[in-house]
Amino acid sequence: MIIKGVKGKLIKDSRGELTVEIFIRTNVGKFSSSAPNGKSKGKYEAKPYVKSINKDIESLEKLSDYFSDEHIEKFSDLRRIEDIVKGHIGANTLFALESAVLKAVSKEQKKEIWQLINPDAKSLPRLAGNSVGGGMHSLTAKKPDFQEFLLIPHSKSPKENQKTNLEAKEKIREFLKKKDSKFNDKKNDENAWMTALNEKEVLDILNELKIPAGIDVAASSFYKRKKYYYKNPPLDRNKEEQIMYLKNLIKNYNIFYIEDPFDEEDFESFAKLLKICPNSLIAGDDLTATNCKRVERAIEEKSINALIIKPNQNGSLIEVARVVEIAKNKGIKIIFSHRSGETKENILADLAFGFGADFIKCGITGKEREAKIDRLIEIEKKMRSVF
């Protein structure tokens, strides 16, 4: 496959904020892809743009002629693209560009995108759906301090899990109507229910559903001056108190998965919680930021047994492949994740399946999130027809 031209434009994500869409013209047709935006960002994420979206687009278009000298035939050939654009564009623009390139290569070779990563992929990731939201993703004055309350059904069938999560989300709505006098059917950035309840009250509701549950604490968002400052109800906890609080939540609510339970610099507290609760998945997101060095440190310090991968946190899909390899070699569970500001781009499903992710976080409802689930269901159908 040969790239004959590259263009970019501004589009809006699911929050109405600007992001980038990249278009490539090739010998096998025209292809495009877009990048999501994150609101809750770790300090170790790669910059989404070098200076701005417009500057990235301008830089990319100036480099357009250089791509025509490269023959792209396989996933590893993305390195050639990265060598050309290094230092000129940010992570969001690079992710959108490489995604469009993979679409073109898959078209030329009459393969699925995931087959370019691993033609032998067979295991579908379990869905992890955000059902109730708080933290930075919700706009209400009173809300849970934790950012996400996830439903993670047992089945590895995306179709079955989608049905389970849709039904459960509706049941949660009925519970919230009864228990939260301020509940008004409104949804947050990730299309999860917004509520004035605190984390324990939300977990009480989730316990009624008998579905494996998870939480994204996003603890860095309320950590300052060596304490965790909760607002609902107002109180503060030091590191040791935070560890004990989360330990009790995991035990009392049988929490299966907990993400970013401590500040993004606190590898030690992650490790302590994992040692106390080895049967739960303790996942790094802000801690690790899809960054090889951060992931290696987290593994070395035994801080995590699960890892969030957000491709646009890094931008380079070659580096994403390295992160996955590092984690898998140490038995770390992999979770590919959407962002709070999403687009209808569905390549996340192919990446999650191709890289053998154990889970995929892509919401429950909303057209941008359903696009990823629909693509997984499509992959599931094709896999069943083959096997």
C-alpha positions as CSV (number, residue, x, y, z in Angstrom):
1,M,0.0,0.0,0.0
2,I,1.3,3.4,-0.9
3,I,0.1,6.7,0.6
4,K,-0.4,9.4,-2.1
5,G,-1.7,12.2,0.1
6,V,-2.7,13.1,3.7
7,K,-5.2,15.7,4.9
8,G,-6.7,16.5,8.3
9,K,-9.7,18.4,9.6
10,L,-11.3,19.4,12.9
11,I,-14.3,17.4,14.1
12,K,-16.2,17.3,17.4
13,D,-16.2,14.5,19.9
14,S,-19.1,13.2,22.0
15,R,-18.6,16.1,24.4
16,G,-18.7,18.6,21.6
17,E,-15.0,19.4,22.0
18,L,-12.6,19.6,19.0
19,T,-10.5,16.6,17.9
20,V,-8.8,15.5,14.8
21,E,-9.8,13.3,11.8
22,I,-7.1,12.2,9.4
23,F,-7.8,11.3,5.7
24,I,-5.3,9.4,3.5
25,R,-5.4,8.9,-0.2
26,T,-3.8,5.6,-1.3
27,N,-3.5,3.3,-4.3
28,V,-6.4,1.2,-2.9
29,G,-8.7,4.1,-2.1
30,K,-9.4,6.8,0.5
31,F,-9.5,6.1,4.2
32,S,-10.0,8.1,7.4
33,S,-9.9,7.7,11.2
34,S,-10.4,10.0,14.2
35,A,-9.0,10.3,17.7
36,P,-10.8,10.6,21.0
37,N,-10.1,13.1,23.7
38,G,-9.5,12.4,27.4
39,K,-10.6,14.8,30.2
40,S,-9.1,12.8,33.1
41,K,-5.5,12.8,31.9
42,G,-2.4,11.4,33.6
43,K,0.6,13.7,33.7
44,Y,2.7,11.0,31.9
45,E,0.4,10.8,28.8
46,A,2.0,11.9,25.5
47,K,0.9,15.3,24.4
48,P,-2.2,15.0,22.1
49,Y,-0.8,17.7,19.8
50,V,2.7,19.3,19.4
51,K,1.2,22.9,19.7
52,S,-2.4,22.6,18.6
53,I,-4.7,20.5,16.4
54,N,-4.4,23.0,13.5
55,K,-0.6,23.0,13.8
56,D,-0.5,19.2,13.7
57,I,-2.7,19.1,10.6
58,E,-0.5,21.7,9.0
59,S,2.7,19.8,9.8
60,L,1.2,16.5,8.6
61,E,0.1,18.0,5.3
62,K,3.6,19.5,4.7
63,L,5.0,16.0,5.1
64,S,2.5,14.4,2.8
65,D,4.9,13.9,-0.1
66,Y,7.3,11.9,2.0
67,F,4.9,9.1,2.6
68,S,4.8,8.1,-1.1
69,D,8.2,6.6,-0.9
70,E,7.1,4.0,1.6
71,H,5.5,0.7,0.9
72,I,3.3,-0.3,3.9
73,E,2.5,-4.0,3.9
74,K,2.2,-5.1,7.6
75,F,1.6,-3.8,11.1
76,S,5.3,-3.3,11.8
77,D,5.7,-1.0,8.8
78,L,3.9,1.6,10.9
79,R,7.5,2.3,12.2
80,R,8.2,3.9,8.8
81,I,5.3,6.3,9.2
82,E,6.5,7.2,12.7
83,D,10.0,7.9,11.5
84,I,8.6,10.5,9.1
85,V,6.3,12.3,11.5
86,K,8.4,12.1,14.8
87,G,8.4,15.4,16.5
88,H,6.0,17.0,14.1
89,I,2.7,15.7,15.4
90,G,1.2,14.7,18.7
91,A,-0.3,11.4,20.0
92,N,-3.9,12.1,18.9
93,T,-2.9,12.9,15.3
94,L,-0.5,10.0,15.1
95,F,-3.1,7.5,16.4
96,A,-5.7,8.7,13.8
97,L,-3.1,8.6,11.0
98,E,-1.9,5.0,11.9
99,S,-5.5,3.8,12.3
100,A,-6.3,5.1,8.8
101,V,-3.2,3.4,7.5
102,L,-4.2,0.1,9.0
103,K,-7.6,0.4,7.3
104,A,-5.9,0.9,4.0
105,V,-3.6,-2.1,4.4
106,S,-6.4,-4.4,5.5
107,K,-8.4,-3.3,2.5
108,E,-5.5,-4.1,0.1
109,Q,-4.8,-7.5,1.7
110,K,-8.5,-8.4,2.1
111,K,-8.0,-8.9,5.8
112,E,-9.6,-7.7,9.0
113,I,-7.6,-5.0,10.8
114,W,-7.1,-7.3,13.8
115,Q,-5.5,-9.9,11.5
116,L,-2.7,-7.5,10.7
117,I,-1.9,-7.6,14.5
118,N,-2.5,-11.3,15.1
119,P,-4.1,-13.5,12.5
120,D,-4.5,-16.3,15.1
121,A,-6.5,-14.1,17.6
122,K,-9.4,-16.1,19.0
123,S,-10.3,-14.8,22.5
124,L,-12.8,-12.0,22.7
125,P,-12.4,-9.4,25.5
126,R,-15.1,-9.0,28.2
127,L,-17.0,-5.8,28.2
128,A,-16.5,-3.4,31.0
129,G,-19.3,-0.8,30.9
130,N,-19.5,2.5,32.9
131,S,-23.0,2.5,34.4
132,V,-22.8,5.3,37.0
133,G,-20.4,8.2,36.9
134,G,-18.8,10.8,39.2
135,G,-15.5,12.6,39.5
136,M,-14.3,14.7,36.6
137,H,-16.8,13.1,34.2
138,S,-19.9,14.4,35.9
139,L,-21.0,18.0,36.1
140,T,-23.4,17.9,39.1
141,A,-22.3,19.7,42.2
142,K,-22.9,16.7,44.4
143,K,-21.7,13.4,43.0
144,P,-19.6,10.3,43.8
145,D,-15.9,11.1,44.3
146,F,-15.0,8.0,42.3
147,Q,-15.1,8.5,38.5
148,E,-16.7,5.3,37.2
149,F,-18.8,2.4,38.4
150,L,-18.3,-0.5,36.0
151,L,-20.4,-3.6,35.2
152,I,-18.2,-6.5,33.9
153,P,-20.4,-9.5,33.0
154,H,-18.9,-13.0,33.1
155,S,-19.5,-13.9,29.4
156,K,-16.9,-13.4,26.8
157,S,-19.7,-13.0,24.2
158,P,-20.0,-9.2,23.4
159,K,-23.5,-9.7,22.3
160,E,-24.6,-11.4,25.6
161,N,-22.6,-8.9,27.6
162,Q,-24.2,-5.9,25.8
163,K,-27.7,-7.3,26.6
164,T,-26.7,-7.9,30.2
165,N,-25.3,-4.4,30.6
166,L,-28.2,-2.7,28.9
167,E,-30.8,-4.4,31.1
168,A,-28.7,-3.7,34.2
169,K,-28.3,0.0,33.4
170,E,-32.1,0.3,33.2
171,K,-32.4,-1.4,36.5
172,I,-29.9,1.0,38.0
173,R,-32.0,3.8,36.7
174,E,-35.0,2.5,38.6
175,F,-32.9,2.2,41.8
176,L,-31.6,5.7,41.4
177,K,-35.1,7.1,41.1
178,K,-36.0,5.6,44.4
179,K,-32.8,6.4,46.3
180,D,-31.7,9.8,44.9
181,S,-34.3,12.5,45.2
182,K,-32.2,14.7,42.8
183,F,-31.9,12.1,40.1
184,N,-33.3,13.3,36.8
185,D,-32.3,10.8,34.2
186,K,-29.2,12.8,33.1
187,K,-26.0,11.2,31.8
188,N,-22.4,12.3,32.0
189,D,-19.5,12.4,29.6
190,E,-19.4,8.7,29.1
191,N,-23.2,8.3,29.0
192,A,-23.3,6.9,32.5
193,W,-26.0,7.9,35.0
194,M,-25.3,11.0,37.0
195,T,-26.3,10.9,40.7
196,A,-25.9,12.8,44.0
197,L,-25.2,9.5,45.8
198,N,-21.8,8.7,47.2
199,E,-19.7,5.7,46.3
200,K,-21.0,3.4,49.0
201,E,-24.6,4.2,48.1
202,V,-23.9,3.5,44.4
203,L,-22.1,0.2,45.3
204,D,-25.1,-0.8,47.4
205,I,-27.2,-0.5,44.2
206,L,-24.7,-2.4,42.0
207,N,-24.6,-5.2,44.6
208,E,-28.3,-5.8,43.9
209,L,-27.5,-6.8,40.3
210,K,-25.3,-9.8,41.0
211,I,-22.9,-8.8,38.2
212,P,-19.1,-8.5,38.7
213,A,-18.5,-4.8,39.5
214,G,-15.5,-2.5,39.1
215,I,-14.6,1.1,40.0
216,D,-12.3,3.7,38.6
217,V,-11.3,5.7,41.6
218,A,-9.2,8.2,39.5
219,A,-7.6,9.1,42.8
220,S,-5.2,11.6,41.4
221,S,-8.1,13.9,40.7
222,F,-8.8,14.5,44.4
223,Y,-5.3,14.0,45.9
224,K,-3.3,17.0,47.1
225,R,-0.9,17.8,49.9
226,K,-0.5,14.1,50.7
227,K,-4.2,13.5,51.4
228,Y,-7.3,12.3,49.5
229,Y,-9.9,15.0,49.8
230,Y,-13.4,13.5,49.5
231,K,-16.4,15.8,49.0
232,N,-19.3,13.4,49.3
233,P,-19.3,13.4,52.4
234,P,-16.5,15.9,53.1
235,L,-13.5,14.2,54.7
236,D,-9.8,13.5,54.0
237,R,-7.7,10.4,54.2
238,N,-4.0,9.9,54.3
239,K,-2.3,7.1,52.3
240,E,-2.8,4.4,55.0
241,E,-6.4,5.4,55.6
242,Q,-7.0,5.3,51.8
243,I,-5.6,1.8,51.6
244,M,-7.8,0.6,54.5
245,Y,-10.9,2.2,53.1
246,L,-10.4,0.6,49.7
247,K,-9.6,-2.7,51.2
248,N,-12.9,-2.6,53.1
249,L,-14.8,-1.6,50.0
250,I,-13.3,-4.5,48.0
251,K,-14.2,-6.9,50.8
252,N,-17.6,-5.6,51.6
253,Y,-18.8,-5.2,48.0
254,N,-16.9,-8.0,46.4
255,I,-15.3,-5.6,44.0
256,F,-13.7,-7.4,41.1
257,Y,-11.7,-4.6,39.5
258,I,-10.3,-1.3,40.9
259,E,-8.5,1.3,38.7
260,D,-6.2,4.1,39.9
261,P,-7.0,3.7,43.6
262,F,-4.1,6.0,44.5
263,D,-2.2,9.0,43.1
264,E,-0.3,8.5,39.9
265,E,3.0,8.8,41.7
266,D,2.3,6.3,44.5
267,F,3.5,3.0,43.2
268,E,4.0,1.9,46.8
269,S,0.4,2.2,47.9
270,F,-0.7,0.3,44.7
271,A,1.6,-2.5,45.7
272,K,0.3,-2.6,49.3
273,L,-3.3,-2.9,48.1
274,L,-2.4,-5.6,45.6
275,K,-0.7,-7.6,48.3
276,I,-3.7,-7.3,50.6
277,C,-6.3,-8.0,47.9
278,P,-4.5,-10.4,45.4
279,N,-7.8,-11.7,44.1
280,S,-9.0,-8.4,42.7
281,L,-7.6,-6.7,39.6
282,I,-5.6,-3.6,40.6
283,A,-5.2,-1.6,37.4
284,G,-3.0,1.3,36.5
285,D,-4.1,4.0,34.2
286,D,-2.8,7.4,35.2
287,L,-0.1,5.5,37.0
288,T,1.1,3.8,33.8
289,A,-0.3,6.0,31.0
290,T,0.4,3.4,28.2
291,N,4.0,4.3,28.7
292,C,6.6,1.5,28.5
293,K,8.9,2.9,31.3
294,R,6.0,3.5,33.6
295,V,4.6,0.0,32.9
296,E,7.9,-1.6,33.5
297,R,8.3,0.2,36.8
298,A,4.8,-0.7,38.0
299,I,5.5,-4.4,37.2
300,E,8.9,-4.3,38.9
301,E,7.4,-2.8,42.0
302,K,4.5,-5.2,42.0
303,S,2.1,-2.3,41.9
304,I,-0.5,-3.8,39.4
305,N,-1.9,-7.0,38.1
306,A,-4.0,-5.2,35.4
307,L,-3.2,-2.5,32.9
308,I,-5.3,0.1,31.1
309,I,-4.3,0.7,27.5
310,K,-5.5,3.9,25.8
311,P,-3.9,4.0,22.4
312,N,-4.1,7.8,22.1
313,Q,-2.3,8.1,25.4
314,N,0.8,7.0,23.5
315,G,-0.2,7.6,19.8
316,S,2.3,5.1,18.5
317,L,0.7,1.7,17.9
318,I,4.2,0.3,17.7
319,E,4.7,1.4,21.3
320,V,1.2,0.1,22.2
321,A,2.4,-3.3,20.9
322,R,5.5,-3.1,23.2
323,V,3.4,-2.2,26.2
324,V,1.1,-5.2,25.6
325,E,4.1,-7.5,25.2
326,I,5.8,-6.3,28.4
327,A,2.5,-6.8,30.3
328,K,1.6,-10.1,28.9
329,N,5.1,-11.5,29.5
330,K,4.5,-10.8,33.3
331,G,0.9,-12.1,33.4
332,I,-0.7,-8.7,33.6
333,K,-4.3,-8.5,32.5
334,I,-5.0,-6.1,29.6
335,I,-7.9,-3.6,29.4
336,F,-8.2,-1.6,26.2
337,S,-10.1,1.6,26.9
338,H,-12.1,4.4,25.3
339,R,-11.9,8.0,26.4
340,S,-14.5,10.3,27.8
341,G,-14.7,12.4,24.6
342,E,-15.3,9.7,21.9
343,T,-15.9,9.6,18.2
344,K,-17.7,6.9,16.1
345,E,-14.3,5.4,15.2
346,N,-14.5,1.7,16.0
347,I,-10.9,0.5,15.5
348,L,-10.5,0.1,19.3
349,A,-12.4,-3.2,19.0
350,D,-10.0,-4.5,16.4
351,L,-7.0,-3.5,18.5
352,A,-8.4,-5.0,21.7
353,F,-9.2,-8.3,19.9
354,G,-5.9,-8.4,17.9
355,F,-3.8,-7.7,20.9
356,G,-5.6,-10.3,23.0
357,A,-7.0,-7.9,25.6
358,D,-8.8,-9.5,28.5
359,F,-11.3,-6.7,28.7
360,I,-12.5,-3.6,26.8
361,K,-13.9,-0.5,28.4
362,C,-16.1,1.2,25.9
363,G,-19.2,2.2,27.8
364,I,-22.7,0.8,27.6
365,T,-24.8,3.3,25.6
366,G,-24.3,6.3,23.2
367,K,-23.6,6.0,19.5
368,E,-19.8,6.6,19.8
369,R,-19.5,3.8,22.4
370,E,-21.9,1.4,20.8
371,A,-19.8,1.7,17.6
372,K,-17.0,-0.2,19.4
373,I,-19.4,-2.8,20.8
374,D,-21.1,-3.3,17.5
375,R,-17.7,-3.9,15.9
376,L,-16.9,-6.5,18.5
377,I,-20.2,-8.3,17.9
378,E,-19.4,-8.3,14.2
379,I,-16.0,-9.9,14.9
380,E,-17.8,-12.4,17.2
381,K,-20.1,-13.4,14.3
382,K,-17.3,-13.8,11.9
383,M,-15.3,-15.9,14.4
384,R,-18.3,-18.2,15.0
385,S,-18.8,-18.7,11.3
386,V,-15.1,-19.8,11.0
387,F,-15.0,-22.0,14.0
